[in-house]
């Protein structure tokens, strides 16, 4: 990736992140999106959207598209042949479906348990492995990929229906889709014994999990219903940590890349940046 700027002085770029690297959480895409946004703003290719007195502002759709296109080039340098989904999610937030084009959807806030198996893996190697398996067994692998696509479409339909009708009946459907998807991902070769263990542990507490990211280790995501018992969640976290994993409770659906004023950053971030 080559960015050529005029009338821009040399700069030092400080990066602070809570995202573990190499864990399938899109840390490289988050970095690429933030870097593209910062450099494009610095060189005047996009506007500085933050007005005096504001704590946060976002760019226009056209400017976000430019940020996303440069971030995708950064992802290509890191991963070789990325899907473009991670940088799109980092740019626009919400839920993004990738097919012929990228479409951002409004989705409900869903509680999840995010677990890092701490098993490192390379997205580039995993993508290459899947491609090799497809070329070797096309009659077997293509139907599996078609089924994964059908799962994604069904999940999208459920998620888009939930904001207008937040019925608890949707959660068993999502849980089944999690389970089916995880089995398919094992078939195409991106599973890992650590992820199998994660799914077994959460299943013992009545919870449903699947890998997230490229697989091969990295992270898994566990769906938490609104009425999931806090005791069940704590028990699952305890057992997962006993396996050497790391867990966080969080929600899906962030707002995407934004420009923040320094006064809006919390003390932890400001301290981390000052120590860099």
C-alpha positions in Angstrom: 0.0 0.0 0.0 1.4 3.4 -1.0 0.0 6.7 0.2 1.5 9.8 -1.4 0.8 13.1 0.3 1.8 16.6 -0.5 2.5 19.3 2.2 2.1 16.8 5.0 5.0 16.7 7.6 6.4 13.5 9.0 4.2 12.1 11.8 4.4 9.7 14.6 1.4 7.4 14.9 0.5 6.0 18.3 -1.8 3.0 18.4 -3.6 1.7 21.5 -6.0 -1.3 21.4 -7.7 -3.7 23.6 -8.2 -6.2 20.8 -5.9 -9.2 21.0 -4.0 -9.7 17.8 -4.2 -12.9 15.8 -7.4 -13.9 17.5 -10.0 -13.5 14.8 -11.5 -10.2 16.1 -10.5 -8.1 13.2 -7.7 -6.3 14.9 -5.8 -5.8 11.7 -8.9 -4.4 10.0 -9.5 -2.0 12.9 -5.9 -0.8 12.6 -6.2 -0.4 8.8 -9.5 1.5 9.1 -8.2 3.9 11.8 -4.9 4.4 10.0 -6.6 5.1 6.6 -9.1 7.5 8.3 -6.3 9.4 10.1 -4.0 9.7 7.1 -6.8 10.6 4.6 -7.9 13.3 7.1 -4.3 14.6 7.6 -3.7 15.0 3.9 -7.1 16.6 3.2 -8.5 13.8 1.1 -11.5 13.7 3.4 -12.9 16.4 5.7 -12.3 16.7 9.5 -15.9 16.1 10.7 -15.3 17.1 14.3 -16.8 20.5 15.1 -15.8 22.6 18.1 -17.5 21.4 21.3 -18.3 17.9 19.8 -16.9 14.8 21.4 -17.3 12.5 18.4 -18.2 12.8 14.7 -18.4 10.6 11.7 -17.5 11.1 8.0 -20.0 11.2 5.1 -21.0 8.0 3.3 -18.7 9.0 0.4 -15.8 9.6 2.7 -16.4 6.3 4.6 -16.3 4.5 1.2 -12.9 6.0 0.6 -11.7 5.0 4.0 -13.0 1.5 3.5 -11.2 1.2 0.1 -7.8 2.1 1.5 -8.4 -0.1 4.6 -9.1 -3.0 2.3 -5.7 -2.4 0.6 -4.1 -2.6 4.0 -5.9 -5.9 4.7 -4.6 -7.3 1.4 -1.1 -6.5 2.4 -1.6 -8.4 5.7 -3.9 -11.3 4.6 -3.3 -11.7 0.9 -6.9 -12.3 -0.2 -9.3 -11.0 2.5 -13.1 -10.9 2.1 -13.4 -7.2 2.8 -16.0 -7.9 5.5 -13.7 -7.0 8.5 -12.7 -3.6 7.1 -16.3 -2.9 6.1 -17.6 -3.6 9.6 -14.8 -1.5 11.1 -15.8 1.4 8.7 -19.6 1.3 8.9 -20.3 -0.8 12.1 -23.6 -2.6 12.5 -24.0 -5.9 10.7 -22.5 -6.3 7.2 -23.4 -9.0 4.7 -21.0 -9.6 1.9 -22.1 -11.2 -1.4 -21.9 -9.2 -4.6 -21.8 -6.0 -2.6 -21.5 -5.0 1.0 -24.8 -4.2 2.7 -25.1 -2.8 6.3 -28.1 -3.9 8.2 -29.8 -2.7 11.3 -29.7 -5.4 13.9 -30.8 -5.7 17.6 -28.3 -5.4 20.5 -27.3 -9.0 21.2 -25.5 -10.1 24.3 -22.6 -12.4 23.7 -19.7 -14.1 25.5 -16.5 -13.6 23.6 -13.8 -16.2 24.3 -10.2 -16.1 23.2 -8.7 -19.5 23.0 -5.2 -17.9 22.8 -4.3 -20.3 20.0 -2.5 -18.2 17.3 -3.3 -18.7 13.7 -2.8 -17.1 10.3 -5.8 -15.9 8.3 -3.7 -16.1 5.1 -2.8 -19.8 5.7 -6.4 -20.7 6.6 -7.8 -19.0 3.6 -5.3 -20.8 1.4 -6.2 -24.1 3.0 -9.9 -23.7 2.3 -9.2 -22.8 -1.3 -7.0 -25.9 -1.7 -9.8 -28.1 -0.3 -12.4 -26.5 -2.6 -10.1 -27.1 -5.7 -9.4 -30.7 -4.6 -13.0 -31.7 -3.7 -15.4 -29.2 -5.5 -18.4 -31.6 -5.6 -18.2 -32.0 -1.8 -17.1 -28.5 -0.7 -19.3 -26.3 -2.9 -22.6 -27.7 -1.4 -21.1 -27.1 2.0 -20.3 -23.5 1.1 -23.8 -23.1 -0.4 -25.3 -24.3 2.9 -23.1 -21.8 4.9 -24.5 -19.1 2.7 -28.0 -20.2 3.3 -27.3 -20.1 7.1 -26.1 -16.6 6.7 -29.2 -15.5 4.8 -31.5 -17.2 7.4 -29.6 -15.5 10.2 -29.8 -12.1 8.5 -33.6 -12.5 8.1 -34.0 -13.3 11.8 -31.7 -10.4 12.9 -33.5 -7.9 10.7 -36.9 -9.0 12.0 -35.9 -8.8 15.7 -35.8 -4.9 16.2 -39.5 -4.6 15.2 -40.6 -7.8 17.1 -38.1 -8.7 19.8 -39.7 -12.1 20.5 -37.8 -14.6 22.6 -38.8 -17.2 20.0 -36.0 -16.0 17.7 -33.2 -17.1 20.1 -33.6 -20.9 19.7 -33.5 -20.3 15.9 -30.2 -18.4 16.2 -28.8 -21.1 18.5 -29.6 -23.8 16.0 -28.0 -21.7 13.2 -24.9 -21.3 15.5 -24.6 -25.1 15.9 -25.1 -25.9 12.2 -22.7 -23.3 11.1 -20.0 -24.5 13.5 -20.2 -28.0 12.1 -19.9 -26.7 8.6 -16.9 -24.6 9.5 -15.2 -27.7 10.8 -15.9 -29.5 7.5 -14.2 -26.8 5.4 -11.1 -27.1 7.6 -11.1 -23.9 9.8 -12.0 -25.6 13.1 -9.6 -26.4 15.9 -9.6 -28.7 19.0 -9.6 -25.6 21.2 -12.8 -24.3 19.5 -14.3 -27.8 19.9 -13.5 -27.6 23.6 -15.0 -24.1 23.9 -18.3 -25.3 22.3 -18.4 -28.4 24.6 -17.9 -26.3 27.7 -20.6 -23.7 26.9 -23.0 -26.5 25.7 -22.6 -28.0 29.2 -24.2 -24.8 30.5 -27.0 -24.8 27.9 -25.2 -22.2 25.7 -24.5 -22.3 22.0 -21.2 -21.2 20.5 -19.3 -21.0 17.2 -15.9 -19.7 16.0 -15.6 -16.1 14.8 -13.0 -14.8 12.4 -10.8 -17.1 10.4 -10.9 -20.0 12.9 -8.0 -22.4 13.4 -7.9 -21.2 17.1 -8.5 -17.6 17.8 -11.9 -16.7 19.2 -15.4 -18.1 19.6 -18.7 -16.3 20.2 -21.4 -17.6 22.5 -25.0 -16.3 22.2 -26.6 -15.1 25.5 -30.4 -14.9 25.6 -31.9 -11.9 27.5 -33.1 -14.4 30.2 -29.8 -16.3 30.4 -29.1 -16.8 34.1 -26.1 -14.8 35.3 -25.1 -17.8 37.3 -24.9 -19.9 34.1 -22.8 -17.2 32.4 -20.4 -17.0 35.4 -20.1 -20.8 35.6 -19.4 -21.0 31.8 -16.7 -18.2 32.2 -15.2 -20.0 35.1 -14.9 -23.3 33.2 -13.6 -21.6 30.1 -10.9 -19.8 32.1 -10.0 -23.1 33.6 -9.2 -24.2 30.1 -6.7 -21.4 29.8 -9.1 -19.2 27.7 -9.9 -15.5 28.2 -13.6 -14.3 28.3 -15.5 -11.0 27.9 -19.2 -10.2 28.1 -20.1 -7.7 25.4 -22.6 -6.8 22.7 -22.6 -6.9 18.9 -23.1 -3.9 16.7 -20.7 -1.0 17.2 -21.1 2.4 15.3 -18.0 2.1 13.1 -15.0 4.4 12.7 -15.3 7.9 14.2 -13.2 10.8 15.1 -13.0 11.6 18.8 -11.9 14.6 20.6 -9.1 14.0 23.1 -11.3 15.3 25.9 -13.8 12.5 25.2 -11.2 9.7 25.7 -11.3 7.9 29.0 -8.4 8.1 31.4 -7.1 4.6 30.6 -6.7 5.4 26.9 -5.1 8.8 27.5 -2.6 7.2 30.0 -1.8 4.4 27.5 -1.2 6.9 24.7 1.0 9.1 26.9 3.1 6.2 27.9 3.8 5.2 24.3 
